[in-house]
Each structure stands twice: as structure tokens, then as C-alpha cells.
Amino acid sequence: MDIEDEEAPILLGRPFLTTGKALIVMETGEIKFRVDGKEVTFNLNMVQPKKTPECYQIDL
């Protein structure tokens, strides 16, 4: 699967998981998707870097 947008959210609704073969492994914290003979594994235990909020000030 090619995903151009690296920040695409993972949709975990039931209809989405039934569109292909999805295997959720609770022991390792992984979700494996199988679509068209390809398999992609997502590690749910990974920590995303926190974005620091930006603050702008304008003096008038």
C-alpha cells in the first residue's frame, strides 16, 4: 500500500476492518492488514513525537 500523506489517521471502525483481512495482536500491540496480497503491520505501541504548539503575538 502506498500512502502519500504520512499523517493519515488509522480508522478503526468495524466496517473498515472488514473491508480487508485485519489481524489485531493484543500481545504485541500490532494491527496487520492484508489487502490484494500485500501485508502492512502497524505497531500501536510506538510513541508519536509531541508537536509543540505555536504561539504568535502581534503588537499594534
PDBQT receptor file of N, H, CA, C and O in Angstrom, charges set to zero:
ATOM      1  N   MET A   1       0.832  -1.172   0.000  1.00  0.00    +0.000 N 
ATOM      2  CA  MET A   1       0.000   0.000   0.000  1.00  0.00    +0.000 C 
ATOM      3  C   MET A   1       0.882   1.242   0.000  1.00  0.00    +0.000 C 
ATOM      4  O   MET A   1       1.818   1.347   0.792  1.00  0.00    +0.000 OA
ATOM      5  N   ASP A   2       0.587   2.157  -0.867  1.00  0.00    +0.000 N 
ATOM      6  H   ASP A   2      -0.173   2.072  -1.510  1.00  0.00    +0.000 HD
ATOM      7  CA  ASP A   2       1.320   3.413  -0.898  1.00  0.00    +0.000 C 
ATOM      8  C   ASP A   2       0.456   4.505  -0.282  1.00  0.00    +0.000 C 
ATOM      9  O   ASP A   2      -0.665   4.753  -0.725  1.00  0.00    +0.000 OA
ATOM     10  N   ILE A   3       0.990   5.145   0.735  1.00  0.00    +0.000 N 
ATOM     11  H   ILE A   3       1.901   4.943   1.095  1.00  0.00    +0.000 HD
ATOM     12  CA  ILE A   3       0.283   6.248   1.377  1.00  0.00    +0.000 C 
ATOM     13  C   ILE A   3       1.152   7.481   1.208  1.00  0.00    +0.000 C 
ATOM     14  O   ILE A   3       2.256   7.550   1.748  1.00  0.00    +0.000 OA
ATOM     15  N   GLU A   4       0.652   8.454   0.459  1.00  0.00    +0.000 N 
ATOM     16  H   GLU A   4      -0.245   8.398   0.021  1.00  0.00    +0.000 HD
ATOM     17  CA  GLU A   4       1.428   9.658   0.217  1.00  0.00    +0.000 C 
ATOM     18  C   GLU A   4       1.440  10.565   1.438  1.00  0.00    +0.000 C 
ATOM     19  O   GLU A   4       2.461  11.181   1.742  1.00  0.00    +0.000 OA
ATOM     20  N   ASP A   5       0.319  10.653   2.138  1.00  0.00    +0.000 N 
ATOM     21  H   ASP A   5      -0.511  10.152   1.891  1.00  0.00    +0.000 HD
ATOM     22  CA  ASP A   5       0.225  11.513   3.316  1.00  0.00    +0.000 C 
ATOM     23  C   ASP A   5       0.667  10.706   4.526  1.00  0.00    +0.000 C 
ATOM     24  O   ASP A   5      -0.025   9.773   4.934  1.00  0.00    +0.000 OA
ATOM     25  N   GLU A   6       1.813  11.053   5.104  1.00  0.00    +0.000 N 
ATOM     26  H   GLU A   6       2.376  11.811   4.773  1.00  0.00    +0.000 HD
ATOM     27  CA  GLU A   6       2.355  10.294   6.229  1.00  0.00    +0.000 C 
ATOM     28  C   GLU A   6       1.538  10.469   7.500  1.00  0.00    +0.000 C 
ATOM     29  O   GLU A   6       1.685   9.676   8.430  1.00  0.00    +0.000 OA
ATOM     30  N   GLU A   7       0.687  11.475   7.566  1.00  0.00    +0.000 N 
ATOM     31  H   GLU A   7       0.568  12.119   6.811  1.00  0.00    +0.000 HD
ATOM     32  CA  GLU A   7      -0.100  11.719   8.759  1.00  0.00    +0.000 C 
ATOM     33  C   GLU A   7      -1.543  11.257   8.589  1.00  0.00    +0.000 C 
ATOM     34  O   GLU A   7      -2.445  11.798   9.229  1.00  0.00    +0.000 OA
ATOM     35  N   ALA A   8      -1.771  10.265   7.737  1.00  0.00    +0.000 N 
ATOM     36  H   ALA A   8      -1.038   9.826   7.216  1.00  0.00    +0.000 HD
ATOM     37  CA  ALA A   8      -3.108   9.741   7.524  1.00  0.00    +0.000 C 
ATOM     38  C   ALA A   8      -3.551   8.986   8.771  1.00  0.00    +0.000 C 
ATOM     39  O   ALA A   8      -2.813   8.130   9.257  1.00  0.00    +0.000 OA
ATOM     40  N   PRO A   9      -4.736   9.280   9.304  1.00  0.00    +0.000 N 
ATOM     41  CA  PRO A   9      -5.189   8.587  10.507  1.00  0.00    +0.000 C 
ATOM     42  C   PRO A   9      -5.585   7.144  10.208  1.00  0.00    +0.000 C 
ATOM     43  O   PRO A   9      -6.001   6.821   9.095  1.00  0.00    +0.000 OA
ATOM     44  N   ILE A  10      -5.453   6.299  11.192  1.00  0.00    +0.000 N 
ATOM     45  H   ILE A  10      -5.115   6.561  12.096  1.00  0.00    +0.000 HD
ATOM     46  CA  ILE A  10      -5.903   4.919  11.069  1.00  0.00    +0.000 C 
ATOM     47  C   ILE A  10      -7.358   4.876  11.535  1.00  0.00    +0.000 C 
ATOM     48  O   ILE A  10      -7.662   5.267  12.662  1.00  0.00    +0.000 OA
ATOM     49  N   LEU A  11      -8.237   4.410  10.686  1.00  0.00    +0.000 N 
ATOM     50  H   LEU A  11      -7.990   4.092   9.771  1.00  0.00    +0.000 HD
ATOM     51  CA  LEU A  11      -9.658   4.331  11.015  1.00  0.00    +0.000 C 
ATOM     52  C   LEU A  11      -9.942   2.943  11.570  1.00  0.00    +0.000 C 
ATOM     53  O   LEU A  11      -9.730   1.942  10.886  1.00  0.00    +0.000 OA
ATOM     54  N   LEU A  12     -10.415   2.881  12.791  1.00  0.00    +0.000 N 
ATOM     55  H   LEU A  12     -10.587   3.694  13.347  1.00  0.00    +0.000 HD
ATOM     56  CA  LEU A  12     -10.622   1.591  13.429  1.00  0.00    +0.000 C 
ATOM     57  C   LEU A  12     -12.098   1.214  13.551  1.00  0.00    +0.000 C 
ATOM     58  O   LEU A  12     -12.461   0.418  14.417  1.00  0.00    +0.000 OA
ATOM     59  N   GLY A  13     -12.933   1.764  12.712  1.00  0.00    +0.000 N 
ATOM     60  H   GLY A  13     -12.638   2.410  12.008  1.00  0.00    +0.000 HD
ATOM     61  CA  GLY A  13     -14.341   1.386  12.735  1.00  0.00    +0.000 C 
ATOM     62  C   GLY A  13     -14.529  -0.016  12.210  1.00  0.00    +0.000 C 
ATOM     63  O   GLY A  13     -13.731  -0.478  11.394  1.00  0.00    +0.000 OA
ATOM     64  N   ARG A  14     -15.543  -0.694  12.646  1.00  0.00    +0.000 N 
ATOM     65  H   ARG A  14     -16.191  -0.319  13.309  1.00  0.00    +0.000 HD
ATOM     66  CA  ARG A  14     -15.770  -2.083  12.254  1.00  0.00    +0.000 C 
ATOM     67  C   ARG A  14     -15.896  -2.273  10.741  1.00  0.00    +0.000 C 
ATOM     68  O   ARG A  14     -15.290  -3.207  10.217  1.00  0.00    +0.000 OA
ATOM     69  N   PRO A  15     -16.648  -1.442  10.005  1.00  0.00    +0.000 N 
ATOM     70  CA  PRO A  15     -16.724  -1.657   8.555  1.00  0.00    +0.000 C 
ATOM     71  C   PRO A  15     -15.365  -1.529   7.867  1.00  0.00    +0.000 C 
ATOM     72  O   PRO A  15     -15.105  -2.232   6.891  1.00  0.00    +0.000 OA
ATOM     73  N   PHE A  16     -14.509  -0.660   8.348  1.00  0.00    +0.000 N 
ATOM     74  H   PHE A  16     -14.720  -0.089   9.141  1.00  0.00    +0.000 HD
ATOM     75  CA  PHE A  16     -13.186  -0.505   7.746  1.00  0.00    +0.000 C 
ATOM     76  C   PHE A  16     -12.358  -1.777   7.927  1.00  0.00    +0.000 C 
ATOM     77  O   PHE A  16     -11.668  -2.205   7.002  1.00  0.00    +0.000 OA
ATOM     78  N   LEU A  17     -12.424  -2.374   9.100  1.00  0.00    +0.000 N 
ATOM     79  H   LEU A  17     -12.985  -2.027   9.851  1.00  0.00    +0.000 HD
ATOM     80  CA  LEU A  17     -11.627  -3.576   9.362  1.00  0.00    +0.000 C 
ATOM     81  C   LEU A  17     -12.127  -4.782   8.578  1.00  0.00    +0.000 C 
ATOM     82  O   LEU A  17     -11.361  -5.709   8.316  1.00  0.00    +0.000 OA
ATOM     83  N   THR A  18     -13.396  -4.781   8.202  1.00  0.00    +0.000 N 
ATOM     84  H   THR A  18     -14.018  -4.028   8.414  1.00  0.00    +0.000 HD
ATOM     85  CA  THR A  18     -13.928  -5.923   7.462  1.00  0.00    +0.000 C 
ATOM     86  C   THR A  18     -13.742  -5.787   5.958  1.00  0.00    +0.000 C 
ATOM     87  O   THR A  18     -14.050  -6.728   5.227  1.00  0.00    +0.000 OA
ATOM     88  N   THR A  19     -13.247  -4.643   5.463  1.00  0.00    +0.000 N 
ATOM     89  H   THR A  19     -12.997  -3.878   6.056  1.00  0.00    +0.000 HD
ATOM     90  CA  THR A  19     -13.034  -4.484   4.020  1.00  0.00    +0.000 C 
ATOM     91  C   THR A  19     -11.875  -5.339   3.535  1.00  0.00    +0.000 C 
ATOM     92  O   THR A  19     -11.862  -5.753   2.376  1.00  0.00    +0.000 OA
ATOM     93  N   GLY A  20     -10.928  -5.605   4.374  1.00  0.00    +0.000 N 
ATOM     94  H   GLY A  20     -10.939  -5.269   5.316  1.00  0.00    +0.000 HD
ATOM     95  CA  GLY A  20      -9.801  -6.481   4.041  1.00  0.00    +0.000 C 
ATOM     96  C   GLY A  20      -9.597  -7.435   5.198  1.00  0.00    +0.000 C 
ATOM     97  O   GLY A  20     -10.442  -7.522   6.089  1.00  0.00    +0.000 OA
ATOM     98  N   LYS A  21      -8.512  -8.133   5.193  1.00  0.00    +0.000 N 
ATOM     99  H   LYS A  21      -7.826  -8.061   4.469  1.00  0.00    +0.000 HD
ATOM    100  CA  LYS A  21      -8.208  -9.016   6.308  1.00  0.00    +0.000 C 
ATOM    101  C   LYS A  21      -7.401  -8.232   7.326  1.00  0.00    +0.000 C 
ATOM    102  O   LYS A  21      -6.306  -7.757   7.024  1.00  0.00    +0.000 OA
ATOM    103  N   ALA A  22      -7.935  -8.094   8.528  1.00  0.00    +0.000 N 
ATOM    104  H   ALA A  22      -8.824  -8.479   8.773  1.00  0.00    +0.000 HD
ATOM    105  CA  ALA A  22      -7.240  -7.369   9.585  1.00  0.00    +0.000 C 
ATOM    106  C   ALA A  22      -7.026  -8.323  10.755  1.00  0.00    +0.000 C 
ATOM    107  O   ALA A  22      -7.942  -9.024  11.184  1.00  0.00    +0.000 OA
ATOM    108  N   LEU A  23      -5.805  -8.330  11.257  1.00  0.00    +0.000 N 
ATOM    109  H   LEU A  23      -5.060  -7.760  10.909  1.00  0.00    +0.000 HD
ATOM    110  CA  LEU A  23      -5.462  -9.168  12.396  1.00  0.00    +0.000 C 
ATOM    111  C   LEU A  23      -4.934  -8.249  13.488  1.00  0.00    +0.000 C 
ATOM    112  O   LEU A  23      -3.950  -7.538  13.287  1.00  0.00    +0.000 OA
ATOM    113  N   ILE A  24      -5.584  -8.265  14.633  1.00  0.00    +0.000 N 
ATOM    114  H   ILE A  24      -6.384  -8.843  14.797  1.00  0.00    +0.000 HD
ATOM    115  CA  ILE A  24      -5.157  -7.440  15.765  1.00  0.00    +0.000 C 
ATOM    116  C   ILE A  24      -4.503  -8.360  16.784  1.00  0.00    +0.000 C 
ATOM    117  O   ILE A  24      -5.141  -9.270  17.313  1.00  0.00    +0.000 OA
ATOM    118  N   VAL A  25      -3.222  -8.116  17.056  1.00  0.00    +0.000 N 
ATOM    119  H   VAL A  25      -2.704  -7.376  16.626  1.00  0.00    +0.000 HD
ATOM    120  CA  VAL A  25      -2.465  -8.937  18.000  1.00  0.00    +0.000 C 
ATOM    121  C   VAL A  25      -2.274  -8.100  19.268  1.00  0.00    +0.000 C 
ATOM    122  O   VAL A  25      -1.419  -7.215  19.311  1.00  0.00    +0.000 OA
ATOM    123  N   MET A  26      -3.061  -8.381  20.280  1.00  0.00    +0.000 N 
ATOM    124  H   MET A  26      -3.756  -9.100  20.245  1.00  0.00    +0.000 HD
ATOM    125  CA  MET A  26      -3.015  -7.600  21.514  1.00  0.00    +0.000 C 
ATOM    126  C   MET A  26      -1.707  -7.820  22.274  1.00  0.00    +0.000 C 
ATOM    127  O   MET A  26      -1.216  -6.912  22.945  1.00  0.00    +0.000 OA
ATOM    128  N   GLU A  27      -1.153  -9.005  22.170  1.00  0.00    +0.000 N 
ATOM    129  H   GLU A  27      -1.552  -9.742  21.625  1.00  0.00    +0.000 HD
ATOM    130  CA  GLU A  27       0.065  -9.346  22.900  1.00  0.00    +0.000 C 
ATOM    131  C   GLU A  27       1.246  -8.470  22.484  1.00  0.00    +0.000 C 
ATOM    132  O   GLU A  27       2.041  -8.051  23.325  1.00  0.00    +0.000 OA
ATOM    133  N   THR A  28       1.355  -8.196  21.181  1.00  0.00    +0.000 N 
ATOM    134  H   THR A  28       0.709  -8.537  20.498  1.00  0.00    +0.000 HD
ATOM    135  CA  THR A  28       2.465  -7.377  20.679  1.00  0.00    +0.000 C 
ATOM    136  C   THR A  28       2.044  -5.954  20.353  1.00  0.00    +0.000 C 
ATOM    137  O   THR A  28       2.893  -5.118  20.045  1.00  0.00    +0.000 OA
ATOM    138  N   GLY A  29       0.750  -5.661  20.415  1.00  0.00    +0.000 N 
ATOM    139  H   GLY A  29       0.060  -6.340  20.666  1.00  0.00    +0.000 HD
ATOM    140  CA  GLY A  29       0.258  -4.322  20.102  1.00  0.00    +0.000 C 
ATOM    141  C   GLY A  29       0.351  -3.994  18.624  1.00  0.00    +0.000 C 
ATOM    142  O   GLY A  29       0.716  -2.876  18.261  1.00  0.00    +0.000 OA
ATOM    143  N   GLU A  30       0.026  -4.949  17.769  1.00  0.00    +0.000 N 
ATOM    144  H   GLU A  30      -0.271  -5.857  18.064  1.00  0.00    +0.000 HD
ATOM    145  CA  GLU A  30       0.133  -4.753  16.331  1.00  0.00    +0.000 C 
ATOM    146  C   GLU A  30      -1.213  -4.965  15.647  1.00  0.00    +0.000 C 
ATOM    147  O   GLU A  30      -2.043  -5.756  16.094  1.00  0.00    +0.000 OA
ATOM    148  N   ILE A  31      -1.402  -4.235  14.552  1.00  0.00    +0.000 N 
ATOM    149  H   ILE A  31      -0.727  -3.592  14.189  1.00  0.00    +0.000 HD
ATOM    150  CA  ILE A  31      -2.521  -4.476  13.650  1.00  0.00    +0.000 C 
ATOM    151  C   ILE A  31      -1.907  -4.802  12.296  1.00  0.00    +0.000 C 
ATOM    152  O   ILE A  31      -1.073  -4.058  11.781  1.00  0.00    +0.000 OA
ATOM    153  N   LYS A  32      -2.333  -5.925  11.728  1.00  0.00    +0.000 N 
ATOM    154  H   LYS A  32      -3.011  -6.530  12.146  1.00  0.00    +0.000 HD
ATOM    155  CA  LYS A  32      -1.831  -6.338  10.413  1.00  0.00    +0.000 C 
ATOM    156  C   LYS A  32      -2.998  -6.294   9.428  1.00  0.00    +0.000 C 
ATOM    157  O   LYS A  32      -4.054  -6.878   9.666  1.00  0.00    +0.000 OA
ATOM    158  N   PHE A  33      -2.783  -5.590   8.323  1.00  0.00    +0.000 N 
ATOM    159  H   PHE A  33      -1.924  -5.115   8.129  1.00  0.00    +0.000 HD
ATOM    160  CA  PHE A  33      -3.782  -5.502   7.263  1.00  0.00    +0.000 C 
ATOM    161  C   PHE A  33      -3.273  -6.265   6.059  1.00  0.00    +0.000 C 
ATOM    162  O   PHE A  33      -2.110  -6.138   5.677  1.00  0.00    +0.000 OA
ATOM    163  N   ARG A  34      -4.146  -7.057   5.462  1.00  0.00    +0.000 N 
ATOM    164  H   ARG A  34      -5.091  -7.161   5.772  1.00  0.00    +0.000 HD
ATOM    165  CA  ARG A  34      -3.802  -7.788   4.243  1.00  0.00    +0.000 C 
ATOM    166  C   ARG A  34      -4.807  -7.405   3.170  1.00  0.00    +0.000 C 
ATOM    167  O   ARG A  34      -6.001  -7.678   3.290  1.00  0.00    +0.000 OA
ATOM    168  N   VAL A  35      -4.302  -6.765   2.112  1.00  0.00    +0.000 N 
ATOM    169  H   VAL A  35      -3.332  -6.544   2.014  1.00  0.00    +0.000 HD
ATOM    170  CA  VAL A  35      -5.150  -6.328   1.009  1.00  0.00    +0.000 C 
ATOM    171  C   VAL A  35      -4.416  -6.621  -0.294  1.00  0.00    +0.000 C 
ATOM    172  O   VAL A  35      -3.247  -6.265  -0.444  1.00  0.00    +0.000 OA
ATOM    173  N   ASP A  36      -5.085  -7.253  -1.218  1.00  0.00    +0.000 N 
ATOM    174  H   ASP A  36      -6.034  -7.542  -1.096  1.00  0.00    +0.000 HD
ATOM    175  CA  ASP A  36      -4.522  -7.583  -2.538  1.00  0.00    +0.000 C 
ATOM    176  C   ASP A  36      -3.175  -8.290  -2.436  1.00  0.00    +0.000 C 
ATOM    177  O   ASP A  36      -2.270  -7.995  -3.216  1.00  0.00    +0.000 OA
ATOM    178  N   GLY A  37      -3.027  -9.198  -1.510  1.00  0.00    +0.000 N 
ATOM    179  H   GLY A  37      -3.762  -9.438  -0.876  1.00  0.00    +0.000 HD
ATOM    180  CA  GLY A  37      -1.796  -9.964  -1.378  1.00  0.00    +0.000 C 
ATOM    181  C   GLY A  37      -0.657  -9.226  -0.703  1.00  0.00    +0.000 C 
ATOM    182  O   GLY A  37       0.447  -9.760  -0.601  1.00  0.00    +0.000 OA
ATOM    183  N   LYS A  38      -0.902  -8.007  -0.237  1.00  0.00    +0.000 N 
ATOM    184  H   LYS A  38      -1.799  -7.573  -0.320  1.00  0.00    +0.000 HD
ATOM    185  CA  LYS A  38       0.129  -7.232   0.459  1.00  0.00    +0.000 C 
ATOM    186  C   LYS A  38      -0.226  -7.157   1.938  1.00  0.00    +0.000 C 
ATOM    187  O   LYS A  38      -1.400  -7.120   2.306  1.00  0.00    +0.000 OA
ATOM    188  N   GLU A  39       0.800  -7.136   2.779  1.00  0.00    +0.000 N 
ATOM    189  H   GLU A  39       1.754  -7.167   2.480  1.00  0.00    +0.000 HD
ATOM    190  CA  GLU A  39       0.575  -7.060   4.219  1.00  0.00    +0.000 C 
ATOM    191  C   GLU A  39       1.310  -5.852   4.790  1.00  0.00    +0.000 C 
ATOM    192  O   GLU A  39       2.482  -5.624   4.494  1.00  0.00    +0.000 OA
ATOM    193  N   VAL A  40       0.603  -5.083   5.612  1.00  0.00    +0.000 N 
ATOM    194  H   VAL A  40      -0.350  -5.268   5.853  1.00  0.00    +0.000 HD
ATOM    195  CA  VAL A  40       1.181  -3.920   6.281  1.00  0.00    +0.000 C 
ATOM    196  C   VAL A  40       0.941  -4.094   7.770  1.00  0.00    +0.000 C 
ATOM    197  O   VAL A  40      -0.170  -4.419   8.190  1.00  0.00    +0.000 OA
ATOM    198  N   THR A  41       1.981  -3.877   8.573  1.00  0.00    +0.000 N 
ATOM    199  H   THR A  41       2.883  -3.612   8.232  1.00  0.00    +0.000 HD
ATOM    200  CA  THR A  41       1.876  -4.021  10.023  1.00  0.00    +0.000 C 
ATOM    201  C   THR A  41       2.072  -2.661  10.677  1.00  0.00    +0.000 C 
ATOM    202  O   THR A  41       3.031  -1.949  10.380  1.00  0.00    +0.000 OA
ATOM    203  N   PHE A  42       1.147  -2.307  11.575  1.00  0.00    +0.000 N 
ATOM    204  H   PHE A  42       0.368  -2.885  11.817  1.00  0.00    +0.000 HD
ATOM    205  CA  PHE A  42       1.241  -1.073  12.346  1.00  0.00    +0.000 C 
ATOM    206  C   PHE A  42       1.502  -1.432  13.805  1.00  0.00    +0.000 C 
ATOM    207  O   PHE A  42       0.786  -2.246  14.387  1.00  0.00    +0.000 OA
ATOM    208  N   ASN A  43       2.522  -0.827  14.387  1.00  0.00    +0.000 N 
ATOM    209  H   ASN A  43       3.104  -0.165  13.914  1.00  0.00    +0.000 HD
ATOM    210  CA  ASN A  43       2.833  -1.030  15.796  1.00  0.00    +0.000 C 
ATOM    211  C   ASN A  43       2.117   0.055  16.595  1.00  0.00    +0.000 C 
ATOM    212  O   ASN A  43       2.446   1.235  16.475  1.00  0.00    +0.000 OA
ATOM    213  N   LEU A  44       1.150  -0.336  17.401  1.00  0.00    +0.000 N 
ATOM    214  H   LEU A  44       0.882  -1.295  17.499  1.00  0.00    +0.000 HD
ATOM    215  CA  LEU A  44       0.359   0.629  18.158  1.00  0.00    +0.000 C 
ATOM    216  C   LEU A  44       1.064   1.107  19.416  1.00  0.00    +0.000 C 
ATOM    217  O   LEU A  44       0.599   2.047  20.061  1.00  0.00    +0.000 OA
ATOM    218  N   ASN A  45       2.178   0.480  19.777  1.00  0.00    +0.000 N 
ATOM    219  H   ASN A  45       2.556  -0.283  19.253  1.00  0.00    +0.000 HD
ATOM    220  CA  ASN A  45       2.911   0.888  20.971  1.00  0.00    +0.000 C 
ATOM    221  C   ASN A  45       3.921   1.997  20.697  1.00  0.00    +0.000 C 
ATOM    222  O   ASN A  45       4.569   2.485  21.623  1.00  0.00    +0.000 OA
ATOM    223  N   MET A  46       4.059   2.394  19.445  1.00  0.00    +0.000 N 
ATOM    224  H   MET A  46       3.532   1.998  18.693  1.00  0.00    +0.000 HD
ATOM    225  CA  MET A  46       5.003   3.457  19.115  1.00  0.00    +0.000 C 
ATOM    226  C   MET A  46       4.505   4.791  19.675  1.00  0.00    +0.000 C 
ATOM    227  O   MET A  46       3.308   5.077  19.661  1.00  0.00    +0.000 OA
ATOM    228  N   VAL A  47       5.427   5.583  20.157  1.00  0.00    +0.000 N 
ATOM    229  H   VAL A  47       6.400   5.351  20.168  1.00  0.00    +0.000 HD
ATOM    230  CA  VAL A  47       5.077   6.893  20.704  1.00  0.00    +0.000 C 
ATOM    231  C   VAL A  47       5.344   7.932  19.620  1.00  0.00    +0.000 C 
ATOM    232  O   VAL A  47       6.440   8.005  19.065  1.00  0.00    +0.000 OA
ATOM    233  N   GLN A  48       4.333   8.725  19.334  1.00  0.00    +0.000 N 
ATOM    234  H   GLN A  48       3.443   8.666  19.785  1.00  0.00    +0.000 HD
ATOM    235  CA  GLN A  48       4.482   9.790  18.355  1.00  0.00    +0.000 C 
ATOM    236  C   GLN A  48       5.142  10.998  19.000  1.00  0.00    +0.000 C 
ATOM    237  O   GLN A  48       4.850  11.316  20.152  1.00  0.00    +0.000 OA
ATOM    238  N   PRO A  49       6.024  11.675  18.277  1.00  0.00    +0.000 N 
ATOM    239  CA  PRO A  49       6.631  12.885  18.848  1.00  0.00    +0.000 C 
ATOM    240  C   PRO A  49       5.564  13.954  19.069  1.00  0.00    +0.000 C 
ATOM    241  O   PRO A  49       4.686  14.167  18.233  1.00  0.00    +0.000 OA
ATOM    242  N   LYS A  50       5.664  14.604  20.192  1.00  0.00    +0.000 N 
ATOM    243  H   LYS A  50       6.377  14.432  20.871  1.00  0.00    +0.000 HD
ATOM    244  CA  LYS A  50       4.677  15.633  20.506  1.00  0.00    +0.000 C 
ATOM    245  C   LYS A  50       5.056  16.914  19.776  1.00  0.00    +0.000 C 
ATOM    246  O   LYS A  50       6.210  17.340  19.778  1.00  0.00    +0.000 OA
ATOM    247  N   LYS A  51       4.059  17.505  19.159  1.00  0.00    +0.000 N 
ATOM    248  H   LYS A  51       3.121  17.158  19.157  1.00  0.00    +0.000 HD
ATOM    249  CA  LYS A  51       4.280  18.762  18.468  1.00  0.00    +0.000 C 
ATOM    250  C   LYS A  51       4.104  19.897  19.477  1.00  0.00    +0.000 C 
ATOM    251  O   LYS A  51       3.150  19.915  20.255  1.00  0.00    +0.000 OA
ATOM    252  N   THR A  52       5.014  20.809  19.447  1.00  0.00    +0.000 N 
ATOM    253  H   THR A  52       5.789  20.794  18.816  1.00  0.00    +0.000 HD
ATOM    254  CA  THR A  52       4.889  21.955  20.334  1.00  0.00    +0.000 C 
ATOM    255  C   THR A  52       3.959  22.965  19.682  1.00  0.00    +0.000 C 
ATOM    256  O   THR A  52       4.117  23.290  18.505  1.00  0.00    +0.000 OA
ATOM    257  N   PRO A  53       3.001  23.454  20.432  1.00  0.00    +0.000 N 
ATOM    258  CA  PRO A  53       2.072  24.432  19.849  1.00  0.00    +0.000 C 
ATOM    259  C   PRO A  53       2.803  25.739  19.538  1.00  0.00    +0.000 C 
ATOM    260  O   PRO A  53       3.700  26.166  20.265  1.00  0.00    +0.000 OA
ATOM    261  N   GLU A  54       2.397  26.340  18.459  1.00  0.00    +0.000 N 
ATOM    262  H   GLU A  54       1.668  25.993  17.868  1.00  0.00    +0.000 HD
ATOM    263  CA  GLU A  54       2.996  27.612  18.072  1.00  0.00    +0.000 C 
ATOM    264  C   GLU A  54       2.121  28.750  18.572  1.00  0.00    +0.000 C 
ATOM    265  O   GLU A  54       0.894  28.659  18.570  1.00  0.00    +0.000 OA
ATOM    266  N   CYS A  55       2.757  29.795  18.990  1.00  0.00    +0.000 N 
ATOM    267  H   CYS A  55       3.754  29.869  18.992  1.00  0.00    +0.000 HD
ATOM    268  CA  CYS A  55       2.031  30.947  19.508  1.00  0.00    +0.000 C 
ATOM    269  C   CYS A  55       2.614  32.193  18.849  1.00  0.00    +0.000 C 
ATOM    270  O   CYS A  55       3.830  32.389  18.849  1.00  0.00    +0.000 OA
ATOM    271  N   TYR A  56       1.763  33.018  18.299  1.00  0.00    +0.000 N 
ATOM    272  H   TYR A  56       0.776  32.859  18.299  1.00  0.00    +0.000 HD
ATOM    273  CA  TYR A  56       2.195  34.243  17.649  1.00  0.00    +0.000 C 
ATOM    274  C   TYR A  56       1.608  35.440  18.388  1.00  0.00    +0.000 C 
ATOM    275  O   TYR A  56       0.489  35.386  18.899  1.00  0.00    +0.000 OA
ATOM    276  N   GLN A  57       2.368  36.499  18.433  1.00  0.00    +0.000 N 
ATOM    277  H   GLN A  57       3.277  36.543  18.018  1.00  0.00    +0.000 HD
ATOM    278  CA  GLN A  57       1.899  37.720  19.093  1.00  0.00    +0.000 C 
ATOM    279  C   GLN A  57       2.136  38.888  18.148  1.00  0.00    +0.000 C 
ATOM    280  O   GLN A  57       3.198  39.008  17.538  1.00  0.00    +0.000 OA
ATOM    281  N   ILE A  58       1.133  39.739  18.039  1.00  0.00    +0.000 N 
ATOM    282  H   ILE A  58       0.270  39.641  18.534  1.00  0.00    +0.000 HD
ATOM    283  CA  ILE A  58       1.244  40.939  17.204  1.00  0.00    +0.000 C 
ATOM    284  C   ILE A  58       1.013  42.148  18.090  1.00  0.00    +0.000 C 
ATOM    285  O   ILE A  58      -0.024  42.266  18.743  1.00  0.00    +0.000 OA
ATOM    286  N   ASP A  59       1.983  43.041  18.107  1.00  0.00    +0.000 N 
ATOM    287  H   ASP A  59       2.825  42.945  17.577  1.00  0.00    +0.000 HD
ATOM    288  CA  ASP A  59       1.837  44.292  18.856  1.00  0.00    +0.000 C 
ATOM    289  C   ASP A  59       1.326  45.367  17.905  1.00  0.00    +0.000 C 
ATOM    290  O   ASP A  59       1.914  45.612  16.852  1.00  0.00    +0.000 OA
ATOM    291  N   LEU A  60       0.237  45.997  18.284  1.00  0.00    +0.000 N 
ATOM    292  H   LEU A  60      -0.241  45.798  19.139  1.00  0.00    +0.000 HD
ATOM    293  CA  LEU A  60      -0.324  47.072  17.457  1.00  0.00    +0.000 C 
ATOM    294  C   LEU A  60      -0.076  48.424  18.084  1.00  0.00    +0.000 C 
ATOM    295  O   LEU A  60      -0.478  49.446  17.528  1.00  0.00    +0.000 OA
TER     296      LEU A  60
